[in-house]
Amino acid sequence: TTSNPTTSNPTTSNPTTANPTTSNPTKNPTSDPTANPTTAEPSKNPTSSPTTPEPTKNPTTAPTPSPSTKPTNSPTSDPTSQPSPSPVTPTDTTIKVELLLDDYPEETSWSIIDTCEGGGEIVSGENYTVAGEAVSVEVTVPRGRFMMNIIDTFGDGVCCNHGQGKYEVFMDGLLVADGDDFDAMESHFFGNCGDGPQTQKPTGEPTTNATPRPSNATPRPSSAPVPASFDALVGTPACNDIQSICSTAGTSLLDKKEVWGELNPPNTLDNCADGTAGSYLTDESVESVTVVATDSAGNPVEGVLSAGGFAKIKAVVYAWNNGAGSYVDFFKTSDIVSPNWVPLNSGTSPVGQGGLVDVESPAFQLSNTAAIQAVRVGIRFQGSQSPCPTGGYDENDDLVFKVDMTSASDAVMVAVAPPVTASTSSSQEAIDCPAMVEDRCLEATGCYWGRPNASNRNRVRRNENKSCHEL
């Protein structure tokens, strides 16, 4: 019974240890099961999808350009282009004054005035004490029409008998005014009101010591003249101190005519009114008036305006076109209450130059009976000399001043005949009729307003093609 025992196919031929937990069971599960589940299917799909291609590309390209481009471009172009031009603008100009003083620096003072609407004094210099000193003043202000005034109280300028002084004025680096031997006063104009805004002009801050006039300043020495100021009692500019020179230069008191905005019009003792025609700095006007102590020949002297002494008038006027039709008249009076105007020139010589022009009277003798006296400067278009002409383009301005009466009783009064330098007829030959507007043409002698080449009868019959023509 044992030859085919029951153990020939025993239960242990494939025993439960055929897949035991030790030798054979360990080898098989380590190769086959590991290769299939870990690498092929499970590992490829989850690893490639989430980790690499698409998630990485989207955040690396799209988010980065947005902050790098747009935020950077906006602030670098727009904001930068706006503020850059502001520091240097075409509405500002730099004015520089170079002054070399002579041996008597205390005699010299100067100022620059903005003559445009809303302007005023922008810088000045005075009270100098060092002989031969070189002074440099620079100021940046809105563009405008400027007037440079320089005064020497002795009347010999800053050159050449007592030192080699001089002055130069630059605008944006270009020389616009200079001088040295100018007697008592000299004025220059430069710039243009159209270059800048016509609003209130701020006062420029000087970059060096410009010695502006402070309100609490100590009184000036007697050698430095005090500019004229408006005196409401007489209705004109006036100097209330006895001095060698009395001037409105640099004060803007007489700028323009009443119709153009002159201060305190009409600035005449007898209410002589200005004409109402024309426009400022195109047609006639008186811009400043100065009276200076002189000798009988008109040379400035050391000393004050004195009763019985001599003086002359210096003025800045504006003459129309070429000045051929503009005439300046000078008068004096020793009675400021009921003035009797005495002419100082013939009034027959035209200005002869257009624009802003310095003019002066011959020397004249001051009254030895009045402590307060006055002068008048008038400018007119053609016509004849009169203390108060009535032409539309005419203007008159007065200046009141005090004189020293100490030597009045010793003064010898002499008559000084006004010079006659040109005739009215010869001066009117140069009148430019075609350049005249209708109002001026109708006032002009030797011109007519109408059609050209027409008979007297037909010149003004029709309105078309009318203009100003020579008779």
Phi, psi and chi 1 to 4 in degrees:
 res  aa     phi    psi   chi1   chi2   chi3   chi4
   1 THR       -  -13.8   57.8      -      -      -
   2 THR   -89.6   -8.0   58.0      -      -      -
   3 SER   -69.8  -35.0   59.5      -      -      -
   4 ASN  -116.3   72.8  -67.0  -49.2      -      -
   5 PRO   -69.4  167.7   23.8  -26.3      -      -
   6 THR   -72.2   -9.7   56.5      -      -      -
   7 THR   -93.5    4.1   57.9      -      -      -
   8 SER   -63.3  -39.1   61.6      -      -      -
   9 ASN  -116.9   67.7  -67.7  -49.1      -      -
  10 PRO   -70.5  166.7   26.9  -27.0      -      -
  11 THR   -71.6  -11.0   56.4      -      -      -
  12 THR   -94.3   -1.7   57.9      -      -      -
  13 SER   -64.5  -37.9   62.9      -      -      -
  14 ASN  -119.7   73.3  -68.5  -50.5      -      -
  15 PRO   -73.1  171.4   23.8  -25.1      -      -
  16 THR   -68.6  -14.3   55.3      -      -      -
  17 THR   -89.4    2.8   57.8      -      -      -
  18 ALA   -62.8  -28.9      -      -      -      -
  19 ASN  -119.8   67.2  -66.0  -48.2      -      -
  20 PRO   -79.5  176.9   26.8  -26.0      -      -
  21 THR   -87.2    8.2   56.6      -      -      -
  22 THR  -115.4  -97.4  -11.1      -      -      -
  23 SER   -74.7  -67.2   74.6      -      -      -
  24 ASN   -65.6  -42.4  -73.0  -23.8      -      -
  25 PRO   -60.2  -28.8  -24.8   30.3      -      -
  26 THR   -73.3  -41.9  -54.2      -      -      -
  27 LYS   -64.4  -48.2  -72.8  177.3 -175.7  177.0
  28 ASN   -63.1  -47.2  -70.6  -29.8      -      -
  29 PRO   -67.9  -22.1   -9.7   12.5      -      -
  30 THR   -74.3  -34.0  -47.9      -      -      -
  31 SER   -91.2  -60.6   58.3      -      -      -
  32 ASP   -65.9  -57.5  -69.5  -20.4      -      -
  33 PRO   -60.9  -35.1  -21.6   29.1      -      -
  34 THR   -68.6  -42.5  -55.6      -      -      -
  35 ALA   -62.8  -38.6      -      -      -      -
  36 ASN   -74.9  -55.8  -72.9  -29.8      -      -
  37 PRO   -74.1  -36.7   23.1  -26.7      -      -
  38 THR   -79.0  -34.2  -39.7      -      -      -
  39 THR  -102.8  -59.8  -45.6      -      -      -
  40 ALA   -59.7  -84.5      -      -      -      -
  41 GLU   -76.3  -55.5  -62.4  -71.0  -26.4      -
  42 PRO   -63.7  -38.5  -18.5   29.1      -      -
  43 SER   -77.2  -41.1  -62.8      -      -      -
  44 LYS   -64.3  -49.6  -75.3  179.0 -177.8  176.5
  45 ASN   -65.1  -51.8  -70.3  -25.8      -      -
  46 PRO   -67.3  -33.0    2.0   -0.6      -      -
  47 THR   -73.1  -45.1  -52.5      -      -      -
  48 SER   -72.1  -37.3   59.8      -      -      -
  49 SER   -67.7  -58.3  -78.2      -      -      -
  50 PRO   -78.1  -31.1   23.8  -24.2      -      -
  51 THR   -88.6  -38.6  -25.5      -      -      -
  52 THR  -107.0  -81.5  -23.1      -      -      -
  53 PRO   -60.7  -72.3    5.3    3.1      -      -
  54 GLU   -71.1  -44.6  -66.5 -179.8    3.5      -
  55 PRO   -59.9  -35.7  -22.1   30.9      -      -
  56 THR   -72.8  -42.4  -54.8      -      -      -
  57 LYS   -63.3  -44.4  -74.2  178.6 -176.3  175.5
  58 ASN   -62.3  -49.3  -70.2  -26.3      -      -
  59 PRO   -71.5  -27.0   15.2  -21.8      -      -
  60 THR   -78.4  -28.6  -15.8      -      -      -
  61 THR   -97.8  -57.4   53.2      -      -      -
  62 ALA   -62.7  -51.9      -      -      -      -
  63 PRO   -65.7  -34.7  -18.8   28.2      -      -
  64 THR   -67.8  -48.1  -54.0      -      -      -
  65 PRO   -61.3  -30.4  -13.1   19.9      -      -
  66 SER   -61.5  -53.8  -65.6      -      -      -
  67 PRO   -72.6  -27.7   20.7  -28.0      -      -
  68 SER   -76.1  -31.6  -55.7      -      -      -
  69 THR   -95.5  -65.2  -46.9      -      -      -
  70 LYS   -61.9  -50.2  -69.1 -177.0 -179.6  178.1
  71 PRO   -60.9  -34.1  -20.8   29.7      -      -
  72 THR   -73.3  -45.0  -54.4      -      -      -
  73 ASN   -62.2  -41.0  -70.4  -20.2      -      -
  74 SER   -62.2  -51.9  -63.7      -      -      -
  75 PRO   -72.1  -26.6   17.1  -23.6      -      -
  76 THR   -77.7  -30.1   12.5      -      -      -
  77 SER   -94.3  -61.1   58.6      -      -      -
  78 ASP   -64.7  -56.0  -69.0  -16.9      -      -
  79 PRO   -63.1  -34.7  -20.4   29.5      -      -
  80 THR   -68.8  -40.4  -54.1      -      -      -
  81 SER   -67.6  -25.1   61.4      -      -      -
  82 GLN   -74.2  -54.6  -64.9  -66.4  -23.9      -
  83 PRO   -75.8  -19.2   21.6  -26.3      -      -
  84 SER   -59.7  -44.9  -61.7      -      -      -
  85 PRO   -73.4  -12.6  -14.6   28.6      -      -
  86 SER   -60.4  -42.7  -62.4      -      -      -
  87 PRO   -59.9  -35.2  -22.5   31.6      -      -
  88 VAL  -121.9  108.5 -179.2      -      -      -
  89 THR  -119.4  155.4   67.9      -      -      -
  90 PRO   -71.6   -6.0   23.9  -32.8      -      -
  91 THR   -89.0   -5.2   58.4      -      -      -
  92 ASP  -108.8  152.3  -70.1  -22.1      -      -
  93 THR  -140.7  149.6 -173.4      -      -      -
  94 THR  -107.9  123.2  -61.6      -      -      -
  95 ILE  -110.4  130.7  -62.2  173.3      -      -
  96 LYS  -126.4  132.0 -173.4  175.4 -175.8  179.8
  97 VAL  -113.5  123.1  177.2      -      -      -
  98 GLU  -110.8  118.7  -60.9  -80.7   -2.2      -
  99 LEU  -126.4  126.5  173.8   64.9      -      -
 100 LEU  -110.6  114.9 -179.7   62.8      -      -
 101 LEU   -79.5  154.6  -64.9  163.8      -      -
 102 ASP   -90.5 -159.9   63.6    4.6      -      -
 103 ASP   -75.3  -10.1  -64.0  -20.5      -      -
 104 TYR  -126.0   73.2  -64.4   90.8      -      -
 105 PRO   -64.6  -26.3   23.7  -33.9      -      -
 106 GLU   -66.9  -15.3   67.8  -81.6   -0.9      -
 107 GLU   -82.0  -11.4  -62.5  173.5   -5.4      -
 108 THR  -102.2  132.9  -57.5      -      -      -
 109 SER  -145.8  155.7   61.7      -      -      -
 110 TRP  -153.3  163.3   59.7  -88.6      -      -
 111 SER  -156.5  156.6   65.4      -      -      -
 112 ILE  -124.6  127.2  -64.4 -179.1      -      -
 113 ILE  -113.6  136.5  -51.4  -62.2      -      -
 114 ASP   -87.4  112.9 -177.0  -10.9      -      -
 115 THR   -87.6   -1.6   64.6      -      -      -
 116 CYS   -76.2  168.2  -60.5      -      -      -
 117 GLU   -55.4  127.6 -174.1   69.5   26.4      -
 118 GLY    81.6    4.9      -      -      -      -
 119 GLY   -84.3 -159.8      -      -      -      -
 120 GLY   160.5 -168.8      -      -      -      -
 121 GLU   -67.5  130.3 -177.3  177.7  -84.0      -
 122 ILE  -106.1  -25.7   60.7  170.9      -      -
 123 VAL  -166.7  153.9   67.0      -      -      -
 124 SER  -156.8  169.0   64.5      -      -      -
 125 GLY  -148.2  143.2      -      -      -      -
 126 GLU  -168.9 -177.5   60.9 -177.2  -11.1      -
 127 ASN    55.9   40.6  -65.7  -23.4      -      -
 128 TYR   -78.4  147.8  -62.6  113.3      -      -
 129 THR  -130.1  -13.0   57.6      -      -      -
 130 VAL  -103.9  115.4 -179.3      -      -      -
 131 ALA   -64.6  136.1      -      -      -      -
 132 GLY    75.6    7.9      -      -      -      -
 133 GLU   -69.0  141.1 -180.0 -176.0    8.6      -
 134 ALA   -97.1  120.2      -      -      -      -
 135 VAL  -112.0  133.8  178.0      -      -      -
 136 SER  -129.8  125.0  179.4      -      -      -
 137 VAL  -129.8  133.5  177.8      -      -      -
 138 GLU  -132.4  138.8 -172.8  172.4  -59.2      -
 139 VAL  -145.6  142.0   61.2      -      -      -
 140 THR  -112.8  123.9  -61.0      -      -      -
 141 VAL  -141.3  166.4  -66.0      -      -      -
 142 PRO   -61.0  147.2  -24.9   34.7      -      -
 143 ARG   -61.1  151.9  -71.1 -173.7  176.8  -84.3
 144 GLY  -175.8 -170.0      -      -      -      -
 145 ARG  -100.4  115.5  177.8   70.8  169.1  167.9
 146 PHE  -110.9  148.5  -57.9  101.1      -      -
 147 MET  -122.2  121.8  178.0  170.6   66.1      -
 148 MET   -97.5  122.9  161.7   71.6  175.2      -
 149 ASN  -119.0  132.1  -62.8  -64.4      -      -
 150 ILE  -130.2  135.8 -174.7  165.2      -      -
 151 ILE  -125.7  137.0  -65.9  174.0      -      -
 152 ASP  -121.1  116.1 -177.6   88.1      -      -
 153 THR   -68.3  -23.3   56.5      -      -      -
 154 PHE   -82.1  -22.1 -174.8   71.1      -      -
 155 GLY    92.1   17.5      -      -      -      -
 156 ASP  -118.9   21.5   61.0   -7.9      -      -
 157 GLY    63.7 -154.0      -      -      -      -
 158 VAL  -114.0   14.4  -67.4      -      -      -
 159 CYS  -158.8  143.7 -176.5      -      -      -
 160 CYS  -141.5    2.9  -61.7      -      -      -
 161 ASN   -77.7  -25.9  -65.1  -32.4      -      -
 162 HIS  -133.3   64.2  -57.0  -76.4      -      -
 163 GLY   107.7  163.3      -      -      -      -
 164 GLN  -110.4   59.6  -59.8  -62.8  -48.8      -
 165 GLY   -77.6  165.9      -      -      -      -
 166 LYS  -167.3  169.7   65.2  176.1 -177.3  177.2
 167 TYR  -142.3  150.0   69.5   90.6      -      -
 168 GLU  -139.6  140.6  -64.9  177.6  -35.6      -
 169 VAL  -121.9  129.2 -176.4      -      -      -
 170 PHE  -118.3  140.9  -60.2   86.1      -      -
 171 MET  -121.6  116.6 -173.9  169.1   73.9      -
 172 ASP    52.7   40.8  -65.4  -30.1      -      -
 173 GLY    85.8   -6.3      -      -      -      -
 174 LEU  -101.2  135.3  -62.0  176.4      -      -
 175 LEU   -69.3  121.6 -178.9   66.6      -      -
 176 VAL  -117.1  -14.2  -68.8      -      -      -
 177 ALA  -160.8  145.7      -      -      -      -
 178 ASP  -160.9  166.0   63.6  -22.5      -      -
 179 GLY   176.0  174.9      -      -      -      -
 180 ASP  -154.4  -57.7   43.9   31.7      -      -
 181 ASP   -99.2   92.4 -173.7    6.5      -      -
 182 PHE  -127.9   19.4   54.5   85.5      -      -
 183 ASP    61.9 -127.0  -64.9  -26.8      -      -
 184 ALA   -88.4  -34.6      -      -      -      -
 185 MET  -154.1  149.1 -176.6 -168.3   76.7      -
 186 GLU  -144.3  143.9 -166.6  163.0   68.4      -
 187 SER  -130.2  145.7  -61.6      -      -      -
 188 HIS  -136.7  145.5  -63.6  -85.4      -      -
 189 PHE  -118.0  142.7  -70.9   82.4      -      -
 190 PHE  -156.7  160.4   56.2   93.6      -      -
 191 GLY    87.5 -178.9      -      -      -      -
 192 ASN  -149.7  131.8 -166.5  -44.0      -      -
 193 CYS   -60.9  -29.0  -69.4      -      -      -
 194 GLY   -70.5  -10.0      -      -      -      -
 195 ASP   -79.6  -15.8  -72.0  -13.5      -      -
 196 GLY  -136.3  177.2      -      -      -      -
 197 PRO   -68.0  149.6   23.4  -31.0      -      -
 198 GLN   -95.1   21.2  -61.2  -58.3  -55.9      -
 199 THR   -90.1 -177.7   54.3      -      -      -
 200 GLN   -56.6  128.8 -179.5   71.9   28.4      -
 201 LYS   -88.3  123.2  -55.2  -86.2  174.1  138.1
 202 PRO   -71.8  149.5   24.6  -30.9      -      -
 203 THR   -74.6  127.8  -58.8      -      -      -
 204 GLY   -70.6  147.0      -      -      -      -
 205 GLU   -93.3  117.8  -66.3  -62.6  -30.0      -
 206 PRO   -67.0  144.4   20.6  -28.0      -      -
 207 THR   -87.5   -9.8   55.0      -      -      -
 208 THR  -130.0 -178.5   56.4      -      -      -
 209 ASN   -72.3  108.5  -65.1  -32.5      -      -
 210 ALA  -103.5    1.0      -      -      -      -
 211 THR    46.2   62.5   62.0      -      -      -
 212 PRO   -67.8  162.2   25.4  -31.7      -      -
 213 ARG   -82.8  103.2  -63.1 -172.4 -178.6   98.1
 214 PRO   -78.1  154.0   25.3  -29.1      -      -
 215 SER   -69.6  -24.8   55.9      -      -      -
 216 ASN  -103.7   23.7   57.6   -9.9      -      -
 217 ALA   -67.9  152.7      -      -      -      -
 218 THR   -71.9  155.3   55.2      -      -      -
 219 PRO   -57.9  144.8  -22.3   31.9      -      -
 220 ARG   -69.3  153.6  -57.1 -176.8 -170.8 -166.8
 221 PRO   -64.5  159.1   20.9  -31.2      -      -
 222 SER   -61.4  -24.1   57.4      -      -      -
 223 SER   -76.0  -19.2   60.1      -      -      -
 224 ALA   -94.2  117.8      -      -      -      -
 225 PRO   -73.3  146.3   28.0  -34.2      -      -
 226 VAL   -91.6  125.4  178.2      -      -      -
 227 PRO   -60.3  157.3  -21.2   32.5      -      -
 228 ALA   -65.0  151.9      -      -      -      -
 229 SER  -133.5  160.3   58.0      -      -      -
 230 PHE   -71.4  130.7  179.3   71.3      -      -
 231 ASP  -109.6  107.6 -171.0  -27.7      -      -
 232 ALA   -64.7  -23.6      -      -      -      -
 233 LEU   -68.7  -33.7  -67.0  177.4      -      -
 234 VAL  -106.1  -17.2  -64.1      -      -      -
 235 GLY    81.8   20.2      -      -      -      -
 236 THR  -143.6  168.4   72.7      -      -      -
 237 PRO   -64.0  148.2  -23.3   34.3      -      -
 238 ALA  -152.4  151.1      -      -      -      -
 239 CYS  -106.4  122.0  -69.1      -      -      -
 240 ASN   -94.0    0.5  -65.5  -44.6      -      -
 241 ASP  -113.9  150.7  -65.4  -32.5      -      -
 242 ILE   -80.4  120.3  -61.5  172.1      -      -
 243 GLN  -150.7  177.8   47.3 -162.6   29.8      -
 244 SER   -81.0  -19.3   61.1      -      -      -
 245 ILE  -147.3  139.1 -178.4  172.0      -      -
 246 CYS  -126.9  124.9  175.7      -      -      -
 247 SER  -147.2  146.3  178.6      -      -      -
 248 THR   -96.2   -1.8   67.9      -      -      -
 249 ALA   -57.4  131.1      -      -      -      -
 250 GLY    85.4    0.4      -      -      -      -
 251 THR  -103.6  -17.1   66.1      -      -      -
 252 SER    66.3   10.1  -60.1      -      -      -
 253 LEU   -65.7  -32.3  -71.9  173.2      -      -
 254 LEU  -111.3    7.4  -62.6 -179.5      -      -
 255 ASP   -59.2  139.1  -70.4   -4.2      -      -
 256 LYS    73.1 -178.2  -49.9  175.2 -176.8  178.3
 257 LYS  -113.4  171.3  -64.9 -165.0  -62.8 -170.7
 258 GLU   -56.1  -42.1  179.4  175.0    3.2      -
 259 VAL   -65.8  -20.2   69.3      -      -      -
 260 TRP  -102.8    4.9  -56.7  -31.3      -      -
 261 GLY   102.2   27.3      -      -      -      -
 262 GLU   -60.8  143.6 -179.7 -175.1   37.4      -
 263 LEU   -73.0  138.4  -60.5  174.0      -      -
 264 ASN    51.0   47.4  -47.6  -58.1      -      -
 265 PRO   -66.0  154.3   27.1  -34.7      -      -
 266 PRO   -91.1    2.9   33.1  -36.4      -      -
 267 ASN    60.1   40.5  -76.1  -57.8      -      -
 268 THR  -132.8  148.3   53.4      -      -      -
 269 LEU   -67.0  -32.0  -66.5  171.3      -      -
 270 ASP  -109.1   19.9   48.9   10.0      -      -
 271 ASN    60.1   30.2  -70.8  -42.8      -      -
 272 CYS   -65.4  121.0  175.7      -      -      -
 273 ALA   -88.9  153.8      -      -      -      -
 274 ASP   -78.8  157.5  -60.4  -24.7      -      -
 275 GLY   -70.1  163.0      -      -      -      -
 276 THR  -114.3    5.6   58.2      -      -      -
 277 ALA   -93.3  160.5      -      -      -      -
 278 GLY    90.1 -173.1      -      -      -      -
 279 SER  -137.6  156.0   56.8      -      -      -
 280 TYR   -67.3  139.0 -173.9   48.7      -      -
 281 LEU    57.6   26.4  -64.9 -176.6      -      -
 282 THR  -127.8  -40.0  -62.5      -      -      -
 283 ASP  -115.6  175.8  -59.7  -67.1      -      -
 284 GLU   -58.8  140.1  -72.0   84.8   -9.7      -
 285 SER  -163.6  157.6   64.4      -      -      -
 286 VAL  -101.1  126.2  176.3      -      -      -
 287 GLU  -103.5  -32.5  -64.3  -63.8  -66.5      -
 288 SER  -158.8  154.6   68.7      -      -      -
 289 VAL  -133.6  137.0  177.3      -      -      -
 290 THR  -137.5  140.5  -59.4      -      -      -
 291 VAL  -122.2  132.3   59.4      -      -      -
 292 VAL  -126.9  138.7 -173.7      -      -      -
 293 ALA   -69.8  132.4      -      -      -      -
 294 THR  -139.6  179.6   69.3      -      -      -
 295 ASP   -92.6 -174.6   58.8   20.5      -      -
 296 SER   -67.2  -17.7   59.8      -      -      -
 297 ALA   -93.0   -0.6      -      -      -      -
 298 GLY    91.0    8.2      -      -      -      -
 299 ASN   -84.7  133.3  -59.1  -51.3      -      -
 300 PRO   -57.9  145.1  -23.3   33.9      -      -
 301 VAL  -123.3  159.2  -64.0      -      -      -
 302 GLU   -83.3  114.6 -174.5  172.2    7.1      -
 303 GLY   144.8  174.1      -      -      -      -
 304 VAL   -96.0  170.1  -63.4      -      -      -
 305 LEU   -63.9  124.1  -66.0  161.0      -      -
 306 SER  -127.3  145.7  -57.3      -      -      -
 307 ALA   -59.5  127.8      -      -      -      -
 308 GLY    83.1   -8.1      -      -      -      -
 309 GLY   -84.1 -176.2      -      -      -      -
 310 PHE  -110.3  159.4  -72.2   83.9      -      -
 311 ALA  -157.1  171.1      -      -      -      -
 312 LYS  -144.9  159.2   68.4  177.8  176.0 -178.5
 313 ILE  -103.8  134.8  -55.3  168.3      -      -
 314 LYS  -121.0  139.0  -57.5 -174.5   75.3  172.1
 315 ALA  -144.1  157.5      -      -      -      -
 316 VAL  -112.5  123.5  176.4      -      -      -
 317 VAL  -126.4  162.7  -60.2      -      -      -
 318 TYR  -112.0  124.9 -165.7   95.6      -      -
 319 ALA  -109.6  139.5      -      -      -      -
 320 TRP   -73.1  143.5  173.2   75.0      -      -
 321 ASN    54.3 -118.8 -163.3   15.2      -      -
 322 ASN   -98.3    9.7   59.5    6.9      -      -
 323 GLY    77.6    2.1      -      -      -      -
 324 ALA   -70.6  -24.2      -      -      -      -
 325 GLY  -107.6    5.1      -      -      -      -
 326 SER  -102.9  131.9  -59.3      -      -      -
 327 TYR  -125.8  139.5  -66.2   78.9      -      -
 328 VAL  -110.7  134.8  173.4      -      -      -
 329 ASP  -119.9  139.9  -59.3  -49.0      -      -
 330 PHE  -118.7  137.0  -61.0   98.9      -      -
 331 PHE  -137.3  159.6  -59.7   89.5      -      -
 332 LYS  -134.2  159.2   70.3  170.6 -176.6  176.8
 333 THR  -152.0  148.3 -175.2      -      -      -
 334 SER  -106.4    5.5   57.8      -      -      -
 335 ASP  -125.7  104.0 -173.9  -10.0      -      -
 336 ILE   -85.0   -7.5   65.9  169.7      -      -
 337 VAL   -86.7  -49.6  177.1      -      -      -
 338 SER  -127.1   78.5  -60.0      -      -      -
 339 PRO   -65.1  134.6   21.5  -31.9      -      -
 340 ASN  -111.3  101.8  176.1   30.7      -      -
 341 TRP   -78.7  121.5  -65.2  107.6      -      -
 342 VAL  -100.8  121.7  177.8      -      -      -
 343 PRO   -69.3  144.7   24.2  -33.0      -      -
 344 LEU  -110.8   -9.0  -58.4  174.4      -      -
 345 ASN  -141.3  172.6   66.5  -33.8      -      -
 346 SER   -80.6  -25.9   64.8      -      -      -
 347 GLY    75.7   12.9      -      -      -      -
 348 THR  -103.2   -2.1   59.6      -      -      -
 349 SER  -106.2  121.6  178.7      -      -      -
 350 PRO   -70.2  162.3   28.1  -34.6      -      -
 351 VAL   -60.2  -41.4  175.5      -      -      -
 352 GLY    77.7    8.2      -      -      -      -
 353 GLN  -151.7  135.7  177.6 -177.0  -19.3      -
 354 GLY   -88.0  164.3      -      -      -      -
 355 GLY    83.6 -156.4      -      -      -      -
 356 LEU   -78.3  125.1  -70.3  158.8      -      -
 357 VAL  -134.4  137.8 -175.4      -      -      -
 358 ASP   -84.3  127.3  -68.6  -51.1      -      -
 359 VAL  -129.5  158.3  -65.4      -      -      -
 360 GLU  -149.3  155.4   62.7  179.4   55.0      -
 361 SER   -88.4  165.8   73.3      -      -      -
 362 PRO   -68.6  165.4   23.1  -31.9      -      -
 363 ALA   -64.6  144.5      -      -      -      -
 364 PHE  -140.6  160.0   63.5   94.6      -      -
 365 GLN   -96.5  133.0 -168.1  170.4   19.8      -
 366 LEU   -78.1  150.1  -62.6  166.1      -      -
 367 SER   -63.1  145.9  168.7      -      -      -
 368 ASN  -100.0   15.3   65.0  -14.2      -      -
 369 THR  -120.5   -4.8   60.9      -      -      -
 370 ALA  -129.3  131.3      -      -      -      -
 371 ALA   -79.9  -21.4      -      -      -      -
 372 ILE  -124.0  125.6  -58.8  177.4      -      -
 373 GLN  -132.4  176.7  -56.4 -176.2   33.9      -
 374 ALA  -150.2  157.5      -      -      -      -
 375 VAL  -128.6  159.5  -66.1      -      -      -
 376 ARG  -132.0  137.9  167.2  169.2  -69.3 -179.4
 377 VAL  -120.1  128.0  177.0      -      -      -
 378 GLY  -125.8  146.7      -      -      -      -
 379 ILE  -127.8  138.0 -173.2  168.2      -      -
 380 ARG  -140.6  158.9   55.6 -173.5  162.7   84.4
 381 PHE   -96.6  112.7  173.4   62.6      -      -
 382 GLN    51.6 -142.8  -67.7 -169.7  -27.4      -
 383 GLY    67.8 -167.9      -      -      -      -
 384 SER  -120.3  159.4   57.3      -      -      -
 385 GLN   -62.0  134.1 -174.0 -178.9   67.9      -
 386 SER  -157.1  145.1  167.2      -      -      -
 387 PRO   -61.7  -23.5  -22.4   33.4      -      -
 388 CYS  -145.9   76.6 -171.9      -      -      -
 389 PRO   -68.2  159.0   25.2  -32.7      -      -
 390 THR  -116.0   13.5   56.9      -      -      -
 391 GLY   -67.5  153.1      -      -      -      -
 392 GLY   -65.3  -21.6      -      -      -      -
 393 TYR  -103.7    6.4  -66.6   90.4      -      -
 394 ASP   -89.1  152.9  -55.5  -16.2      -      -
 395 GLU  -148.9  144.5 -175.3 -172.0   17.1      -
 396 ASN  -130.6  140.2  -65.2  -82.1      -      -
 397 ASP  -137.2  142.7  -77.1  -38.1      -      -
 398 ASP  -112.2  157.0  -61.4  -12.7      -      -
 399 LEU  -138.4  125.7  177.8   62.9      -      -
 400 VAL  -104.0  141.3  172.3      -      -      -
 401 PHE  -149.9  159.1   53.6   93.3      -      -
 402 LYS   -98.4  150.6  -70.9 -176.0  175.6  179.5
 403 VAL  -125.6  155.9  -60.2      -      -      -
 404 ASP   -78.6  123.1 -177.7   12.5      -      -
 405 MET   -95.4    5.7  -63.4  -65.5  -69.3      -
 406 THR   -56.5  -45.0  -55.3      -      -      -
 407 SER  -106.2   22.6   57.1      -      -      -
 408 ALA   -60.1  -41.3      -      -      -      -
 409 SER   -68.4  -22.6   58.5      -      -      -
 410 ASP   -91.6   -7.9  -60.9  -32.4      -      -
 411 ALA   -70.4  137.7      -      -      -      -
 412 VAL  -103.1  114.0  177.6      -      -      -
 413 MET   -80.4  130.1  -59.2  -57.5  -67.1      -
 414 VAL  -125.7  157.4  -64.1      -      -      -
 415 ALA   -94.9  133.4      -      -      -      -
 416 VAL  -118.4  113.6  179.0      -      -      -
 417 ALA   -76.6  133.9      -      -      -      -
 418 PRO   -67.8  140.8   23.4  -32.1      -      -
 419 PRO   -75.0  150.6   28.9  -34.3      -      -
 420 VAL  -115.8  112.8  177.8      -      -      -
 421 THR  -111.3  -11.1   55.7      -      -      -
 422 ALA  -160.0  155.6      -      -      -      -
 423 SER   -97.0  152.9   66.9      -      -      -
 424 THR   -63.0  -40.9  -57.0      -      -      -
 425 SER   -66.5  -43.5   57.4      -      -      -
 426 SER   -68.2  -35.1   62.0      -      -      -
 427 SER   -70.7  -29.3   64.6      -      -      -
 428 GLN   -79.3  -10.5  -70.2 -178.9   -9.2      -
 429 GLU   -66.8  -22.3  -69.2  175.6   -0.4      -
 430 ALA   -91.0    5.4      -      -      -      -
 431 ILE   -63.9  133.2  -66.9  -62.2      -      -
 432 ASP   -96.1   86.2 -173.3    3.8      -      -
 433 CYS   -59.2  -46.3  -64.2      -      -      -
 434 PRO   -60.7  -19.2  -26.2   35.7      -      -
 435 ALA   -82.9   -5.4      -      -      -      -
 436 MET   -87.2  142.3  -62.9 -177.9 -170.4      -
 437 VAL   -77.9  173.6  -62.7      -      -      -
 438 GLU   -60.1  -47.4 -178.1  176.8    0.7      -
 439 ASP   -58.4  -44.2  -72.7  -14.0      -      -
 440 ARG   -70.1  -38.6 -174.7 -179.4  -69.6  -86.4
 441 CYS   -62.1  -39.6 -174.5      -      -      -
 442 LEU   -67.8  -25.9  -65.9  174.7      -      -
 443 GLU   -84.7  -22.5  -76.4 -166.3   22.2      -
 444 ALA   -72.5  145.0      -      -      -      -
 445 THR   -90.4  130.4  -58.8      -      -      -
 446 GLY    92.6    6.4      -      -      -      -
 447 CYS  -131.8  158.8  -56.0      -      -      -
 448 TYR  -140.1  152.8   74.5   91.6      -      -
 449 TRP  -104.0  118.7 -177.9  -99.3      -      -
 450 GLY   171.5 -155.7      -      -      -      -
 451 ARG   -91.6  144.1  -67.0 -175.8  -64.8  123.2
 452 PRO   -72.5  152.2   26.9  -34.5      -      -
 453 ASN    55.8   34.2  -58.5  -39.6      -      -
 454 ALA  -112.0  156.8      -      -      -      -
 455 SER   -68.4  161.5   64.7      -      -      -
 456 ASN   -53.8  -35.6  -70.0  -19.5      -      -
 457 ARG   -69.5  -34.4  177.1 -179.0  174.7 -174.4
 458 ASN  -102.4    1.2  -66.1  -38.6      -      -
 459 ARG   -60.7  -37.9  -80.4  174.3  179.7  166.4
 460 VAL  -117.7   16.0  -65.7      -      -      -
 461 ARG   -71.7  -37.2  -74.0 -175.7   61.2 -170.4
 462 ARG  -117.1  154.6  -57.8  173.5   63.7 -173.3
 463 ASN   -86.2  -22.0  -67.0  -35.7      -      -
 464 GLU   -73.9  148.8   67.8  -90.0   18.3      -
 465 ASN    61.1   28.1  -59.8  -37.3      -      -
 466 LYS   -82.1  142.0  -75.3 -174.1  177.4 -178.8
 467 SER  -160.6 -177.1   56.9      -      -      -
 468 CYS   -96.9  133.5 -166.4      -      -      -
 469 HIS  -136.3  157.3  -51.3  -83.3      -      -
 470 GLU   -74.7  144.2  -66.7 -177.1    7.5      -
 471 LEU   -71.0      -  -75.4  172.2      -      -
